[in-house]
Each structure stands twice: as structure tokens, then as C-alpha cells.
Amino acid sequence: MSDKRENSVLFSLKELRKIEKDRVSQQEEDDRRRAEEERRRAEEEERRRKAEEERRIREEEERVRREEAARKAQAQQSDLQAQVAAERERMQQQFQQQMMMEQQRLRDQMMNEMAAMQPAMAAGAPAQKQGKGMMIGMIIGMVVLGAFAAFAFVNGNSKEEAAKKEAKAAQEEAKKTSEKMLGQLKELNDGQMNIQTKLDQAQEENKALKEKLAKAEEEAAALKAQANNTEPTDTGSMKPPRDNGSSGMRPPPMGMDAPP
């Protein structure tokens, strides 16, 4: 009986040790598991913190980059707008100066032509047919010269035409640049309307010049008709033409034959 009792006690001790050992092992396993979970949570939290910090840094850098790009674009836009305005002003001033110079040249030429015609018109038709032809030829030449000047004014000489082409090309380039970068179409259209107004004024002056030329042609035709009316019809007597008070001609002195 004592052996059985001893064996039973030993068995119970062994069972208790086994249970305690299992409990300790389970406790250690739980501790390791909790430590691993805590480590993983800490690592995940660190990753999230780093990702959030990197995202914040990227957003801040992107914001700074956008602001810098917007500032540069605004500065470029302002510079380009100033360049377009300066170029447009320069072209307008250059074109207006050329138009004024051309108009002044044509006015001076017309005044010189009219001044050259005044003495001949005041003296009347010469007595000789050759003189009449020279007068008519001079007036017709003046008319042709004035017509040529008017044609040159309307169409422009080669230098002015080149300047117009250059100005037009510059305007087109400025217009394209403005449409692409600044939307300056309205301002360019205003500049073109201003130039068109100047052209219309030039056409009005050209119209006035043509009217003066037409008047000169009428006067030339009147002088030619007057010369034909005052030609002697009797070739045998060769009498001088009568002074009708409008031609300004004087009869030759007595005793002198009339020129053939």
C-alpha cells in the first residue's frame, strides 16, 4: 500500500510539474506573441508616419513648384504683353510717319506743279502754234505726272510696300503670339482699325488729288480748244487773230508778217 501511495504522489507531482511547465511555456509563448504584435504595430505605425510625412513633403514641394511656375508664367506674360504693346506702338508710329512723309511729298509736288502752271495759264495761249503745243504738252505732262504720283500714292513705292509687308508680317506674328499666350486679339484689332483709319484718310486725300488732276485736265482741254478756235483760217492774208479779251494774245506790230 505504501508503494502505491508513493507512486500516486510521484505521479501527482509529475502531473503538477507538467502542468506548471505547460503553463510557463504557454505564458512565454503568449509573451512572445504579444511582443511580436507590439513590434509589428510599432513598425506599421512608423511606416504610416513616414508615408504621411513624405506625402506632406511632396504636396508642399508640388505647391511651391506650382506657385513658382505660376509666378514665372505671369512674369513672362507681363514681359510678352509689354513687348507686344511696344512693337505695336513702334509699327504704328513708323507707318504713320511714312504716311505723313508720303502725303507731304505729294502735297509739295502738287503745289509745285500748280505753281508752275499758274504763269502759263495767266499769260494765255501764245500766238504761235508751236507755243500752244508746248503749253498743252506741258499741262498734259503735269497731268500725267500727277496721275502717276496718285497711282504711286495708292499702290505705294517699293520701299513703302516693303515696309508695309514687314509691318504686316510683324502684326501677324504679334497676333499669333497674342492668341497663344496672352489673348491680345482685341488690342491687335484695335491697332489694325487705327491703321485702317489712317489708310481711309489717305484715300480721301488721294480722292482730292484726283479731283484736282481732273480739274487740271479740264483746263488743259479748254486751252487746247481755245487754241484751235484762235488759229488763222485764211492762209493768204495771214491776218493776226482778234483779241477776244480772254486769251491774252496781242497782234504783231504793223509791217511785220505773221509767223507761219
matplotlib code that plots the C-alpha trace (Angstrom):
import matplotlib.pyplot as plt

x = [0.0, 2.8, 4.4, 1.1, 0.7, 4.2, 3.7, 0.5, 2.2, 5.0, 2.5, 0.7, 4.0, 4.9, 1.5, 1.8, 5.3, 4.0, 1.0, 3.3, 5.8, 3.0, 1.6, 5.1, 5.6, 2.2, 2.9, 6.2, 4.5, 1.9, 4.5, 6.5, 3.3, 2.3, 5.8, 5.8, 2.4, 3.6, 6.7, 4.6, 2.2, 5.1, 6.6, 3.3, 2.8, 6.3, 5.6, 2.3, 4.0, 6.8, 4.4, 2.3, 5.4, 6.6, 3.1, 3.1, 6.6, 5.6, 2.4, 4.4, 7.0, 4.3, 2.6, 5.8, 6.5, 3.1, 3.4, 6.8, 5.6, 2.6, 4.9, 7.2, 4.3, 2.8, 6.2, 6.6, 3.1, 3.7, 7.0, 5.5, 2.5, 4.9, 6.9, 3.7, 2.5, 5.9, 6.2, 2.6, 3.3, 6.6, 4.9, 2.1, 4.4, 6.6, 3.6, 2.1, 5.4, 5.8, 2.2, 2.8, 6.0, 4.4, 1.4, 3.6, 5.7, 2.7, 1.3, 4.6, 4.7, 1.1, 1.8, 4.9, 3.1, 0.2, 2.7, 4.5, 1.1, 0.0, 2.3, 1.4, -2.3, -2.1, -0.2, -2.8, -2.2, 0.9, 0.5, 2.4, 1.0, 4.3, 4.0, 0.4, 1.6, 4.3, 1.9, -0.6, 2.1, 3.4, 0.0, -0.7, 2.7, 1.8, -1.4, 0.3, 2.9, 0.2, -1.7, 1.5, 2.1, -1.5, -1.1, 2.2, 0.5, -2.3, -0.2, 3.0, 6.6, 8.8, 10.3, 6.9, 5.5, 8.4, 7.7, 4.0, 4.8, 7.2, 4.7, 2.0, 4.3, 5.1, 1.4, 0.6, 3.3, 2.3, -1.3, -0.4, 1.7, -1.0, -3.7, -1.4, 0.0, -1.9, -5.2, -4.4, -6.6, -8.8, -5.9, -4.4, -7.7, -7.9, -4.4, -5.4, -8.6, -6.4, -4.1, -7.2, -8.5, -5.2, -5.5, -9.0, -7.7, -5.0, -7.6, -9.6, -6.6, -5.9, -9.5, -9.0, -5.8, -7.6, -10.2, -7.5, -5.9, -9.3, -9.7, -6.3, -7.2, -10.4, -8.3, -5.9, -8.7, -10.2, -6.8, -6.5, -10.0, -9.2, -6.0, -7.9, -10.5, -7.9, -5.9, -6.0, -8.2, -7.1, -3.6, -3.2, -3.8, -2.2, -4.1, -3.4, -6.2, -8.5, -8.0, -11.2, -10.0, -9.7, -6.7, -4.2, -2.7, -1.6, -1.4, 2.0, 3.3, 2.4, 4.6, 5.6, 4.3, 2.7, 4.8, 3.9]
y = [0.0, 2.4, 1.8, 2.6, 5.6, 6.8, 6.1, 8.1, 11.0, 10.9, 10.8, 13.7, 15.7, 14.8, 15.9, 19.2, 19.8, 19.1, 21.4, 24.1, 23.6, 23.8, 26.9, 28.5, 27.6, 29.0, 32.1, 32.5, 31.9, 34.5, 37.0, 36.4, 36.7, 39.9, 41.3, 40.4, 42.0, 45.1, 45.2, 44.9, 47.6, 49.9, 49.2, 49.7, 53.0, 54.1, 53.3, 55.2, 58.2, 58.2, 57.8, 60.7, 62.8, 62.0, 62.8, 66.1, 67.0, 66.0, 68.2, 71.1, 70.7, 70.5, 73.6, 75.5, 74.3, 75.4, 78.8, 79.2, 78.1, 80.5, 83.4, 82.7, 82.4, 85.7, 87.4, 86.0, 87.1, 90.6, 90.8, 89.5, 91.8, 94.8, 93.6, 93.2, 96.7, 98.3, 96.6, 97.6, 101.2, 101.2, 99.8, 102.3, 105.2, 104.1, 103.6, 107.0, 108.7, 107.1, 108.1, 111.7, 111.9, 110.5, 112.8, 115.8, 114.8, 114.5, 117.8, 119.6, 118.0, 119.1, 122.6, 122.9, 121.6, 124.0, 126.9, 126.0, 126.0, 129.4, 131.7, 129.8, 130.0, 133.7, 134.6, 132.9, 131.0, 132.0, 133.4, 130.6, 127.2, 125.7, 127.6, 126.4, 122.8, 123.3, 124.8, 121.9, 119.3, 120.8, 120.7, 117.2, 116.2, 117.7, 115.8, 112.6, 113.2, 113.9, 110.8, 108.8, 110.3, 109.5, 105.9, 105.6, 107.0, 104.5, 101.5, 102.6, 102.6, 99.6, 100.9, 101.7, 98.4, 96.5, 98.5, 97.6, 93.9, 94.0, 95.7, 93.3, 90.3, 91.7, 92.3, 88.7, 87.3, 89.5, 88.4, 84.7, 85.1, 87.1, 84.5, 81.7, 83.3, 86.4, 86.7, 90.1, 89.8, 92.7, 95.1, 94.0, 94.5, 98.0, 98.7, 97.5, 99.6, 102.6, 101.9, 101.3, 104.8, 106.3, 104.5, 105.8, 109.3, 108.8, 107.6, 110.7, 112.8, 110.8, 111.4, 115.2, 114.9, 113.1, 115.8, 118.4, 116.4, 116.1, 119.9, 120.4, 118.1, 120.2, 123.4, 121.7, 120.7, 124.2, 125.7, 123.3, 124.1, 127.8, 127.4, 125.6, 128.4, 131.1, 129.5, 131.7, 130.2, 132.5, 131.3, 134.0, 137.1, 135.7, 138.2, 138.0, 136.7, 139.1, 139.7, 138.5, 139.5, 136.0, 134.6, 137.3, 137.4, 140.6, 141.2, 141.5, 145.1, 146.8, 146.0, 142.5, 139.4, 136.8, 133.8, 130.8]
z = [0.0, 0.8, -2.6, -4.3, -2.2, -3.1, -6.7, -6.6, -5.0, -7.5, -10.3, -8.9, -8.6, -12.2, -13.4, -11.4, -12.8, -16.3, -15.9, -14.5, -17.3, -19.9, -18.2, -18.2, -21.9, -22.8, -20.8, -22.6, -26.0, -25.2, -24.2, -27.4, -29.4, -27.7, -28.1, -31.8, -32.3, -30.5, -32.6, -35.8, -34.6, -33.9, -37.3, -39.1, -37.2, -38.1, -41.8, -41.7, -40.1, -42.6, -45.5, -44.2, -43.8, -47.3, -48.7, -46.8, -48.1, -51.7, -51.5, -50.1, -52.9, -55.5, -54.1, -54.2, -57.7, -58.9, -57.3, -58.9, -62.3, -62.0, -60.9, -63.9, -66.3, -65.0, -65.4, -68.9, -69.7, -68.5, -70.4, -73.6, -73.2, -72.8, -75.9, -78.0, -76.9, -77.7, -81.1, -82.0, -81.0, -82.9, -86.1, -85.8, -85.3, -88.2, -90.5, -89.5, -90.1, -93.5, -94.4, -93.3, -95.2, -98.4, -98.0, -97.5, -100.5, -102.7, -101.4, -102.2, -105.6, -106.4, -105.1, -107.2, -110.3, -109.8, -109.2, -112.4, -114.3, -112.9, -115.1, -118.2, -117.5, -116.7, -119.9, -122.1, -125.3, -127.3, -130.8, -132.4, -132.8, -131.6, -128.4, -128.0, -128.4, -125.9, -123.4, -123.9, -123.8, -120.5, -119.0, -120.2, -118.8, -115.5, -115.5, -116.4, -113.7, -111.1, -112.1, -111.8, -108.3, -107.3, -108.6, -106.7, -103.6, -103.8, -104.5, -102.7, -104.0, -103.4, -100.2, -98.7, -99.9, -98.2, -95.0, -95.2, -95.8, -92.8, -90.7, -91.7, -91.0, -87.6, -86.9, -87.9, -85.7, -82.8, -83.3, -83.3, -80.2, -78.5, -79.3, -77.9, -74.8, -73.8, -75.7, -77.0, -80.1, -79.2, -78.8, -82.1, -83.8, -82.3, -83.7, -87.1, -87.0, -86.2, -89.2, -91.4, -90.3, -91.4, -94.8, -95.2, -94.6, -97.1, -99.6, -99.0, -99.7, -102.8, -103.9, -103.5, -105.5, -108.3, -108.4, -108.7, -111.5, -113.3, -113.0, -114.5, -117.4, -118.0, -118.0, -120.5, -122.7, -122.6, -123.5, -126.4, -127.6, -127.3, -129.3, -132.1, -132.2, -132.5, -135.4, -138.6, -141.3, -144.3, -145.2, -147.9, -145.8, -142.6, -140.5, -136.8, -134.6, -132.9, -129.2, -127.5, -124.1, -122.7, -124.5, -123.5, -127.1, -128.8, -132.6, -134.1, -134.9, -138.1, -141.1, -139.7, -141.2, -139.0, -138.4, -140.5]

ax = plt.figure().add_subplot(projection="3d")
ax.plot(x, y, z, "-o")
ax.set_aspect("equal")
plt.show()
